[in-house]
Amino acid sequence: MIRQRTAITAALAAAAMVPTLLTATPAAAATPQVTCVSKKAGLAAKLTKDINAALKGRTSTTAIYLNDRVGGTTCQLRGTQKFDSASIVKSTVLAALLHDADRAKRSLTSREKSLATAMITKSDNNSTTALWKQLGTTKVQRFLTAAGMTQTVPGKSGYWGLTQITARDQQILLGRLTEKNGLLTDASRAYALKLMRAVVSSQRWGTPAGAPSTAAVQVKNGWLPRATLGWRVHSIGAFTGRGHNYSMVVLTHNNKTMQDGVNTIQAVARAIHKDINPAVAARSTFVPTAVPYESVPATPERAATEAVPATR
């Protein structure tokens, strides 16, 4: 099918720290498919083919945003569609906390460090709630505005897991964490990435699947079941060091089970890692767990739950 490409606005590229991306206009009745561009000959076509193949036959609604700064490669699918955030909003909460501390020219307190560590490395819900209350939606929104995450809407009534997110905004967040900028100090960025590298083994699923052995892996995941749109299952990851500098966002809903969402994300991740790093073996030290676990945030329908295993 012949597709015409139109440029995403330069403003988006600047705010997101993501290169300008050309997207295809699908036929009205067609299911959207991922669109990629790259400075490397043949890579965009290969990524497009392999990611679409990874999604073939899956019932979930999936959004993808890939940005490889080294190779000048980007891929996008449903980049501006809204999803309930589940626990991946915890990385945004951490960034907002660090931004607030940087503005005040202070270090995090021992209490804040303890809460932040539990929130990111174990996806602890109580720690997240404590920091969400401390910041308030005003400071969270201040960070979002400063970061250019204009499509993100903080959850109301304390339901941070119902924050509305898009793949585009999550890619902006990863850019703010991995690239030098005026929003977060180098020390704050390093601290956030350090925590995202230290997630517990049961939560090393999602975008790290198939990651190259030469890259440092930073990840944050989340999932959430609701009466409509089934399971929301999401993963964001940054892959840096030793010649690597790329980040990946995969958001899903309409999953029948948690494991369905995990499987979809990992199929996409493996295709992306393999195509970007064809000559590098996959990691053996930071690999997805056989039985993924993740905390479930509170919603108006149910209380929060810690350490829930995915069902197969």
C-alpha positions as CSV (number, residue, x, y, z in Angstrom):
1,M,0.0,0.0,0.0
2,I,1.4,3.4,-1.0
3,R,1.5,5.8,1.9
4,Q,2.2,9.5,1.9
5,R,4.3,10.8,4.6
6,T,3.8,14.0,6.5
7,A,6.3,15.7,8.9
8,I,5.5,15.9,12.6
9,T,5.9,19.5,13.8
10,A,9.4,20.9,14.6
11,A,8.1,22.0,17.9
12,L,7.4,18.4,18.9
13,A,10.9,17.3,17.9
14,A,12.5,20.1,19.9
15,A,10.5,19.5,23.1
16,A,10.8,15.7,22.9
17,M,14.5,15.7,22.1
18,V,13.4,13.3,19.3
19,P,14.3,13.9,15.7
20,T,11.5,14.9,13.3
21,L,9.6,11.9,12.2
22,L,7.7,11.2,9.0
23,T,4.5,9.3,9.4
24,A,2.3,7.5,6.9
25,T,-1.4,8.2,6.4
26,P,-3.2,4.9,6.6
27,A,-6.4,4.1,4.6
28,A,-9.5,4.9,6.6
29,A,-10.5,1.3,7.2
30,A,-6.9,-0.1,7.7
31,T,-5.4,-1.1,11.0
32,P,-2.6,1.4,11.8
33,Q,0.9,0.0,11.3
34,V,4.2,1.2,12.6
35,T,6.1,3.6,10.5
36,C,9.9,4.0,10.7
37,V,12.6,6.3,9.3
38,S,16.3,5.9,9.6
39,K,19.6,7.3,8.4
40,K,20.8,3.7,8.0
41,A,20.1,2.2,4.6
42,G,17.4,-0.5,4.8
43,L,16.9,-0.3,8.5
44,A,13.6,1.6,8.4
45,A,12.1,-1.0,6.1
46,K,13.4,-3.9,8.2
47,L,12.1,-2.4,11.5
48,T,8.7,-1.7,9.9
49,K,8.4,-5.3,8.6
50,D,9.6,-7.0,11.8
51,I,7.6,-4.9,14.3
52,N,4.4,-5.3,12.2
53,A,5.2,-9.1,12.1
54,A,5.6,-9.1,15.9
55,L,2.1,-7.5,16.3
56,K,0.4,-9.7,13.7
57,G,-2.5,-11.7,15.2
58,R,-2.4,-9.9,18.6
59,T,-5.7,-8.5,19.9
60,S,-4.2,-5.7,22.1
61,T,-4.2,-2.1,21.1
62,T,-0.5,-1.2,21.0
63,A,1.4,2.1,20.9
64,I,5.1,2.3,20.1
65,Y,7.7,5.0,20.0
66,L,11.4,4.2,19.3
67,N,14.2,6.7,19.2
68,D,17.7,5.7,18.4
69,R,19.9,8.8,18.5
70,V,23.0,7.0,17.3
71,G,21.5,5.7,14.1
72,G,19.1,8.5,13.5
73,T,16.2,6.0,13.6
74,T,12.7,6.5,14.8
75,C,9.5,4.3,14.8
76,Q,6.0,5.3,15.8
77,L,2.6,3.7,16.1
78,R,-0.4,5.4,17.8
79,G,2.1,7.9,19.3
80,T,-0.6,10.3,20.6
81,Q,-3.3,7.8,21.8
82,K,-4.1,8.0,25.5
83,F,-3.6,5.1,27.9
84,D,-4.1,4.8,31.7
85,S,-0.5,4.9,33.0
86,A,-0.5,2.2,35.6
87,S,2.9,2.0,37.3
88,I,5.1,3.5,34.6
89,V,4.0,6.9,35.8
90,K,6.3,6.3,38.7
91,S,9.3,7.4,36.5
92,T,7.4,10.6,35.9
93,V,6.8,11.1,39.6
94,L,10.6,10.6,40.2
95,A,11.5,13.1,37.5
96,A,9.0,15.6,39.0
97,L,10.6,15.1,42.5
98,L,14.1,15.6,41.1
99,H,13.0,18.7,39.1
100,D,11.4,20.2,42.2
101,A,14.6,19.6,44.2
102,D,16.8,21.0,41.4
103,R,14.7,24.1,41.3
104,A,15.2,24.6,45.1
105,K,18.9,23.8,44.7
106,R,18.7,21.1,47.2
107,S,19.5,17.4,47.5
108,L,16.8,14.7,48.1
109,T,16.3,14.0,51.8
110,S,17.0,10.5,53.2
111,R,13.2,10.0,53.3
112,E,12.7,11.0,49.7
113,K,15.6,8.7,48.6
114,S,14.1,5.8,50.5
115,L,10.6,6.4,48.9
116,A,12.1,6.9,45.5
117,T,14.1,3.7,45.6
118,A,11.2,1.6,46.7
119,M,8.9,3.3,44.1
120,I,11.2,2.5,41.1
121,T,13.1,-0.6,42.1
122,K,10.2,-2.5,43.6
123,S,7.3,-0.5,42.1
124,D,6.0,0.2,45.6
125,N,2.6,1.8,45.6
126,N,2.6,3.3,49.1
127,S,5.9,5.1,48.4
128,T,4.5,6.4,45.2
129,T,1.4,7.7,47.0
130,A,3.5,9.4,49.6
131,L,5.6,11.2,46.9
132,W,2.5,12.0,44.9
133,K,0.9,13.7,47.9
134,Q,4.1,15.5,48.7
135,L,4.4,17.0,45.2
136,G,0.7,17.5,44.6
137,T,-0.6,17.7,41.1
138,T,0.6,21.3,40.8
139,K,4.3,20.3,41.0
140,V,3.7,17.3,38.8
141,Q,2.0,19.4,36.2
142,R,4.8,22.0,36.5
143,F,7.3,19.3,35.5
144,L,5.1,18.0,32.7
145,T,4.8,21.5,31.2
146,A,8.5,22.2,31.5
147,A,9.4,18.9,29.9
148,G,7.0,19.4,27.0
149,M,4.9,16.4,28.0
150,T,1.7,18.3,27.0
151,Q,-0.4,15.2,26.3
152,T,0.0,13.8,29.8
153,V,-2.8,14.5,32.3
154,P,-2.2,13.7,36.0
155,G,-4.7,11.3,37.6
156,K,-7.4,12.9,39.7
157,S,-8.4,12.3,43.3
158,G,-5.0,10.7,44.1
159,Y,-5.4,8.0,41.5
160,W,-1.9,8.4,40.0
161,G,-2.2,5.1,38.2
162,L,-5.0,6.7,36.1
163,T,-2.7,9.4,34.8
164,Q,-3.4,9.7,31.0
165,I,-0.2,9.1,29.0
166,T,0.9,8.8,25.4
167,A,3.9,7.0,23.8
168,R,5.1,10.3,22.5
169,D,5.2,11.9,26.0
170,Q,6.9,8.8,27.5
171,Q,9.5,9.1,24.8
172,I,10.0,12.8,25.8
173,L,10.5,11.7,29.4
174,L,13.2,9.1,28.4
175,G,14.9,11.8,26.4
176,R,15.0,14.2,29.4
177,L,16.5,11.4,31.5
178,T,19.1,10.3,29.0
179,E,20.2,13.5,27.3
180,K,21.8,16.6,28.9
181,N,19.2,19.3,29.3
182,G,18.3,22.4,31.3
183,L,15.3,20.7,33.1
184,L,17.2,18.1,35.2
185,T,20.8,18.3,36.4
186,D,23.3,15.6,35.3
187,A,23.3,14.3,38.9
188,S,19.5,14.0,38.9
189,R,19.4,12.2,35.6
190,A,22.1,9.8,36.7
191,Y,20.2,9.1,39.9
192,A,17.0,8.3,38.1
193,L,18.8,6.0,35.6
194,K,20.6,4.3,38.5
195,L,17.3,3.3,40.1
196,M,15.8,2.2,36.7
197,R,18.8,-0.1,36.3
198,A,18.2,-1.6,39.7
199,V,14.7,-3.0,39.4
200,V,14.1,-6.3,41.1
201,S,14.4,-9.4,39.0
202,S,10.7,-10.2,39.0
203,Q,10.1,-6.9,37.2
204,R,12.8,-7.2,34.5
205,W,10.3,-7.9,31.8
206,G,9.1,-5.9,28.8
207,T,11.4,-3.6,26.8
208,P,14.6,-5.3,28.0
209,A,13.7,-8.5,26.2
210,G,16.5,-9.1,23.6
211,A,18.5,-6.1,24.7
212,P,22.2,-6.2,23.6
213,S,24.8,-7.4,26.0
214,T,26.8,-4.2,25.5
215,A,24.1,-1.8,26.7
216,A,23.1,-0.6,30.2
217,V,19.4,-1.4,30.6
218,Q,17.0,1.0,32.4
219,V,13.4,0.0,32.7
220,K,10.0,0.8,34.3
221,N,6.9,-1.3,33.8
222,G,3.3,-1.3,34.9
223,W,0.0,-3.0,34.4
224,L,-3.6,-2.4,35.5
225,P,-6.9,-4.3,34.9
226,R,-10.2,-2.4,34.5
227,A,-13.7,-3.3,33.5
228,T,-13.3,-1.7,30.1
229,L,-10.3,-2.2,27.7
230,G,-9.0,-5.2,29.7
231,W,-5.5,-5.2,31.0
232,R,-3.2,-2.2,30.5
233,V,0.4,-3.5,30.2
234,H,3.2,-1.0,29.6
235,S,7.0,-0.8,29.4
236,I,9.5,1.9,28.9
237,G,13.2,1.3,28.5
238,A,16.5,3.2,27.8
239,F,19.5,1.4,26.5
240,T,22.8,3.4,26.9
241,G,26.6,3.1,27.0
242,R,29.2,1.6,24.8
243,G,27.9,3.1,21.6
244,H,24.2,2.7,22.5
245,N,21.8,5.6,23.0
246,Y,18.2,4.6,22.3
247,S,14.9,4.4,24.1
248,M,11.7,2.5,23.6
249,V,8.1,2.9,24.7
250,V,5.5,0.2,24.3
251,L,2.0,0.8,25.7
252,T,-0.9,-1.7,25.4
253,H,-4.5,-2.2,26.5
254,N,-7.3,-4.5,25.4
255,N,-5.2,-7.4,26.7
256,K,-7.2,-10.4,28.0
257,T,-4.6,-11.3,30.5
258,M,-1.5,-9.6,31.9
259,Q,0.7,-12.2,30.2
260,D,-0.8,-11.3,26.8
261,G,0.4,-7.8,27.2
262,V,3.8,-8.9,28.4
263,N,4.1,-11.2,25.4
264,T,3.2,-8.4,23.0
265,I,5.7,-6.0,24.4
266,Q,8.5,-8.5,24.5
267,A,7.9,-9.6,20.9
268,V,8.1,-6.0,19.8
269,A,11.2,-5.4,21.9
270,R,13.1,-8.4,20.6
271,A,12.4,-7.3,17.0
272,I,13.7,-3.8,17.7
273,H,16.8,-4.8,19.6
274,K,17.8,-7.4,17.0
275,D,17.4,-5.0,14.1
276,I,19.3,-2.1,15.7
277,N,22.0,-4.4,17.0
278,P,22.4,-7.2,14.4
279,A,26.0,-8.0,15.4
280,V,25.6,-8.0,19.2
281,A,24.4,-10.9,21.3
282,A,21.4,-10.4,23.6
283,R,22.1,-9.9,27.3
284,S,22.4,-12.8,29.7
285,T,22.6,-10.8,33.0
286,F,19.5,-8.6,32.7
287,V,16.8,-10.7,31.1
288,P,13.0,-10.8,31.5
289,T,11.8,-13.0,34.3
290,A,10.0,-16.2,33.6
291,V,7.1,-15.1,35.8
292,P,6.7,-11.3,35.6
293,Y,5.4,-9.5,38.7
294,E,4.2,-5.9,39.0
295,S,2.2,-3.8,41.4
296,V,-1.3,-2.8,40.6
297,P,-2.3,0.8,41.4
298,A,-5.5,1.7,43.1
299,T,-8.6,2.7,41.0
300,P,-12.1,3.7,42.0
301,E,-13.1,0.0,41.5
302,R,-10.4,-1.7,43.6
303,A,-7.6,-1.1,46.1
304,A,-4.0,-1.2,45.2
305,T,-2.2,-4.6,45.1
306,E,1.5,-5.4,45.5
307,A,3.5,-8.0,43.6
308,V,0.9,-9.6,41.4
309,P,2.2,-12.4,39.1
310,A,1.2,-12.5,35.4
311,T,-1.2,-15.3,34.5
312,R,-0.4,-17.4,31.5
